[in-house]
Amino acid sequence: FKQKTAYEISACLVGSEMCIRDRVSTQSTGELLFVAMADQTSQGTWRVSSPNVQYTPDSITAQYVYQTSKVNVDGKNLTVTPQTTNFTFKTKTRLPKLGVMIVGLGGNNGSTVVAGVIANKEGITWRTKEGIQTPNYFGSITQSSTVRIGSDENGDDFHIPFNHVLPMIHPNDIVFGGWDINDADLATAMQRAKVLNWDLQRQLIPYMKDIKPLPSIYFPDFIAANQSDRANNYIKGKSKKELVDHIRQDIKNFRESHKVDKVIVIWSANTERFSDVAIDLNDTADNLLQSIEKDEEEISPSTLFAVASILEGCPYINGSPQNTFVPGVIELASRHRVSIAGDDFKSGQTKVKSVLVDFLIQAGIKPVSIVSYNHLGNNDGKNLSSQQQFRSKEISKSNVVDDMVASNKILYKDNEHPDHTVVIKYVPYVGDSKRALDEYVSRIFLDGHNTVVMHNTCEDSLLAAPLILDLVILTELMDRISFKTPDMSDFENFHPVLSVLSYLLKAPLTPPHTPVVNALFKQRACIENIMRACVGLPPENFMTLEHKMNVVEKKSTRS
């Protein structure tokens, strides 16, 4: 295996020529590629047959009628007024060459993401006691889920792969790089993480041993003291302004070295403690930039990475629960029209909670006590054993039920909430195999009680890695979608705060003064229906009125 630099090695590990050829061939006709679900080897195209949809080699333009309802409250009286807005959506169909820089590249998540893409790209198989295993992208909504686009002539639902509703980057085509406070190459990091089966690790080592992370930013005050033994690869002796400039130069070098068209930066490093938010410190973009110039101590590493990314025009995703996106960062992103998303990857216990609590409340059952216990043994668990870092995680895990509780004033009075406790313990032996135990106690009919107890063993990084891929793929897609209403002269992109990615995040960041949605199925429906709007299809409503009309019975009777 020829010796190469980290940049060169990552460049040779990504980019599937087969995938590139497939997509280029479809883009020239403006049609969308799909793989028939009955036969994964057959390929074809699909398009929406409608005068409201226009296909060109470079874009899909769709006329869309958005319908919603406005509620006016006058004392005890409500007036509901249906509202209609005409939208024109335009989606660019030509895909850029995408680079992704991971902060925490050498951590469990970072090394697992890169290893997974290499395994898929190279078609590496490995043997376990269950037999020969093949690589996949299970756990990724973009790569392994489907979307219903309608019914066939028999009335049966017809689904296509999620990533063929609109043109999307394939994970195998992503160029990876990044930073880490530890200098271990990715082969060593992968072995240290103990996430993957050994026979797979053995075959991946030649591909990963020459990939090394760039020096990162390390402020001991923001992460647990027990991380000091890993910190041997950080930028030394520079002010915060110089650190931002250093990271910006790293991004420029990465972009130029790989000739990528777009770079997305994602934080997958240690959970930090919460930063103070104060007037004149980080409450506005200008104050934040001045605080960086003045080398204020309360500016965190993750915030410096966010600022550097935004100033370089690179979308930034926060995969940890700390308050990276202080008001000044959000204003800076809005000023530069650069997408940001956060906070905290939603992969295991919290995802299940956002489903179960939504189900209980929608069923008229009242959860009164939710107790969530976790223990894990990876470095994330070690860092979270510090109280300040645990507090960041506790906040992101605890707020997940708020909007569901607020939706039902029959069950809950104003300011009433279930008792909700989150516990996380560090148990080194279990490694990356996190245990989550939950107890849900609910009040039911005539003051009865129902208790649900659940045990969930989460392979933490194997659940998080596909989410990381989904986040960067969907972020890149959203940056190619623009819209216009009749009162707008030009097309605009979505708000820089990408709340559409809430499905993948525990504590969804939303634009100022807009509601937070945590219910998982609503979050998924939001993504699907926006994509449907971009190809001129109505939102999915599941009414299936065509199967509920009397004419069906009459036909049946005559026969």
Salt bridges, closest charged atoms under 4 A:
GLU17 OE1 - ARG21 NH1 3.80
GLU31 OE2 - ARG47 NE 3.61
ASP58 OD1 - ARG94 NE 2.55
GLU122 OE2 - LYS121 NZ 3.75
ASP157 OD1 - ARG148 NE 2.81
ASP173 OD2 - ARG23 NH2 2.14
ASP199 OD1 - ARG202 NH2 2.51
ASP210 OD2 - LYS209 NZ 3.23
ASP221 OD2 - ARG273 NH2 2.53
ASP229 OD2 - LYS382 NZ 3.68
ASP245 OD2 - LYS241 NZ 2.82
ASP250 OD2 - HIS246 NE2 3.76
ASP286 OD1 - ARG335 NH1 3.08
GLU298 OE2 - ARG273 NH1 2.73
GLU312 OE2 - ARG248 NE 2.73
GLU312 OE2 - LYS252 NZ 3.78
GLU312 OE1 - ARG255 NH1 3.64
GLU331 OE2 - ARG335 NH2 3.38
ASP344 OD1 - LYS393 NZ 3.14
ASP344 OD1 - LYS506 NZ 3.68
GLU394 OE1 - ARG391 NH1 2.77
ASP414 OD1 - LYS409 NZ 3.35
GLU416 OE2 - LYS366 NZ 2.76
ASP447 OD1 - ARG443 NH2 3.16
ASP460 OD1 - LYS434 NZ 3.49
GLU476 OE2 - ARG480 NE 2.72
ASP479 OD2 - LYS262 NZ 2.95
GLU528 OE2 - ARG524 NE 2.74
GLU540 OE1 - ARG148 NH1 2.89
GLU540 OE2 - ARG532 NH1 3.92
